Amino acid sequence: MDRCLFCRIAAGEIPSRKVHEDDEIVAFHDINPARPVHLLVIPKRHITSLATVSDADVPLLGRMLAIANRLATEQGSPDGFRVIINTGRVGHQEVQHLHIHIVGGPDPVGPMLKRV
């Protein structure tokens, strides 16, 4: 199987504007930002989606969420931000590698979902 886009970014094969990197996690600016602050936080290890995590992934998931506040604040969203994890077809997951969107900026993000 070919390595996915985010695996290649994590391996440094594809350039990105990184804002965080450690042994397990990479965070970088979204290439097509929806807000003034729009970062992606990914595990370096390939995990397809939130639907495929196990109890063994809990420490990694916790660390991914724990860096969200620091990154959002450092990148220009100190008064709050939104964390989004799109999962599967219904959740509109576009890249089949677990990733957390951190979105924010100086103005409110807006309503969470369009009411039906």
C-alpha positions in Angstrom: 0.0 0.0 0.0 1.3 3.5 -0.9 1.9 5.7 2.1 -0.8 8.4 2.6 -0.3 12.1 2.2 0.0 12.7 5.9 2.4 9.8 6.4 4.6 11.4 3.8 4.3 14.9 5.5 5.2 13.3 8.9 8.2 11.6 7.3 9.4 14.9 5.8 8.9 13.7 2.2 6.4 16.5 1.5 7.1 20.0 2.9 4.8 21.6 5.4 4.8 24.7 7.6 5.3 22.8 10.9 4.5 24.4 14.2 5.2 21.4 16.4 7.0 18.1 16.1 8.0 15.5 18.5 8.6 11.7 18.4 4.9 10.9 17.9 3.1 14.0 16.6 3.4 16.6 13.9 1.4 19.8 13.7 1.4 22.1 10.7 -0.6 24.8 8.9 -3.5 23.6 6.7 -2.6 24.1 3.0 -6.1 25.5 2.4 -7.1 27.3 5.6 -10.7 27.9 6.4 -9.9 30.4 9.2 -7.0 32.8 10.0 -5.7 30.0 12.4 -6.1 26.5 10.8 -3.7 23.9 11.9 -3.6 20.1 11.6 -2.3 17.8 14.3 -1.5 14.3 13.2 0.2 11.2 14.7 3.4 10.2 12.9 2.2 6.6 13.0 -0.6 5.8 10.5 -4.0 5.6 12.2 -6.8 5.6 9.6 -9.4 7.5 11.6 -10.9 8.0 15.1 -13.1 5.0 14.3 -10.0 2.7 14.2 -8.3 3.8 17.5 -7.9 1.4 20.4 -7.3 1.7 24.1 -3.6 1.6 23.4 -4.0 4.9 21.5 -5.4 6.8 24.5 -2.1 8.4 25.6 -1.3 9.6 22.0 -4.8 11.0 21.6 -4.5 12.8 24.9 -1.2 14.3 23.9 -2.6 15.5 20.6 -5.4 17.3 22.3 -3.2 18.6 25.1 -1.1 20.6 22.6 -4.1 22.2 20.9 -4.4 25.1 23.4 -0.7 26.0 23.2 -0.6 25.9 19.4 -3.9 27.9 19.0 -2.6 30.5 21.4 0.9 30.7 19.8 -0.6 31.0 16.3 -3.1 33.8 17.0 -6.2 32.4 18.7 -5.7 33.1 22.4 -9.4 33.7 23.2 -10.6 30.3 22.1 -10.7 27.9 19.1 -12.5 24.9 17.7 -11.2 21.4 17.5 -12.6 19.2 14.8 -12.0 15.5 14.0 -13.8 14.4 10.8 -14.3 10.7 10.8 -15.3 8.5 7.9 -17.5 9.2 4.9 -20.4 10.7 6.9 -18.0 12.9 8.8 -16.4 14.1 5.5 -12.9 12.8 6.3 -10.9 13.7 3.2 -7.5 12.2 4.1 -7.6 8.7 5.6 -5.1 9.4 8.4 -6.4 10.6 11.7 -6.0 14.4 12.0 -7.3 17.1 14.3 -8.2 20.5 12.9 -7.5 23.5 15.2 -9.4 26.5 13.8 -9.7 30.0 15.2 -8.5 33.5 15.0 -9.5 36.9 16.3 -13.2 36.6 15.4 -15.8 34.0 16.5 -15.7 30.8 14.5 -19.5 30.7 14.0 -22.2 28.2 14.7 -21.1 24.6 15.1 -23.5 23.0 12.6 -26.3 24.1 10.4 -29.5 23.1 12.1 -31.8 20.8 10.2 
